[in-house]
């Protein structure tokens, strides 16, 4: 039974790996996000790249929005819009709640480009404006062969539009820790459940059996809600310990208030100084494509 | 004695792998509903664009009555449908909804193709703006549909696989319909290229 399971699992894994490789071979791979400007075609000089990078970094520090530039040779066989949404899904530009990310994507050999606008910026940069930026600011320069100039003009225009938008200021450098909500709920349920169970179980069971019964009840409840037996057993054991020491706790300190969870489940907080990463912003296909 | 331990271990492992995940269902169901709302939202956005678009095209290409009527008809059909989240639990209504939206999609693309013949229309700033908006909206629809398909896939797998299906049965969660390719037949037939009546 056990070995059968193992073999079939291994086979499944192998098949999955094979399948995912197969898919990747057909579509253009999404580059790893390391810097704000990713040039896979060596179109921009190092100097141009670092200048653009500096501009985008300053803007993010001032306004909080993340803008990234990606230049690829081609997006074939996908449409540029399809590729672009895959990239933004992977990169998650922009802050989590604000969704204020922008991707400027250029497919050099296809002569196609796209400005992908994050959900939170669709008001500041409607599709129409994105289309105009492409047609009026970027495309004329691209036609003259001035790739760096075109991208810079587009970036300036985008920055101008976002600057007029009322966005919350960028977070201070101190990392913020927001505790995971569902985790807190489970903790709450755990403490309240343990106390209630212990109260309603008959006293004459004795502390040991009382705690044991509570542990079993809590384990079953957690198994039902969280769905994994590992967590259920853990909750049961914790409930047992908790109930064993509860009388002692109550006699020495005010209550269970000291057990409040201090977090530690912090979400990714945008970018740090050395390497660039998306802040969790969402995209839903806003923006415009164009060619030159 | 050892055999019992082995059996116990296997059972524990199995239970650990699966559980019954009531909460899992709650979040999957909510996600499915949310992604469906997004689809509706984007279709609504398109429907709102159509009257303006028709008006602008009418000004330049009045004798393209047939296409314009088709668009207007498809638009009113879409508009008259009462679509709520309940459609998700009714495959027939879902298919109807998809057919109506598909009709509007093809009518609009015909309108866009026809408008290529009118240079004055193409030069009109209002038309170009609407065209950009329509393009953006169609792209949003594609994205929303793809996300819906992905969400529904996860949900349906959960509803149908053991032992979560027991929980699903207990609380009345059924599989939800997904989008299919509208012109399945048209795609599978190779296009014929005919140069004979080229002017």
Interface residues (C-beta under 8 A of the other chain):
Chain A: X1 X2 X81 X82 X85 X126 X127 X128 X130 X131 X132 X223 X224 X225 X226 X227 X228 X229 X230 X283 X284 X285 X286 X287 X288 X289
Chain B: X6 X10 X12 X15 X16 X18 X19 X20 X21 X22 X23 X24 X38 X42 X129 X132 X133 X135 X136 X137 X139 X140 X141 X142 X143 X144
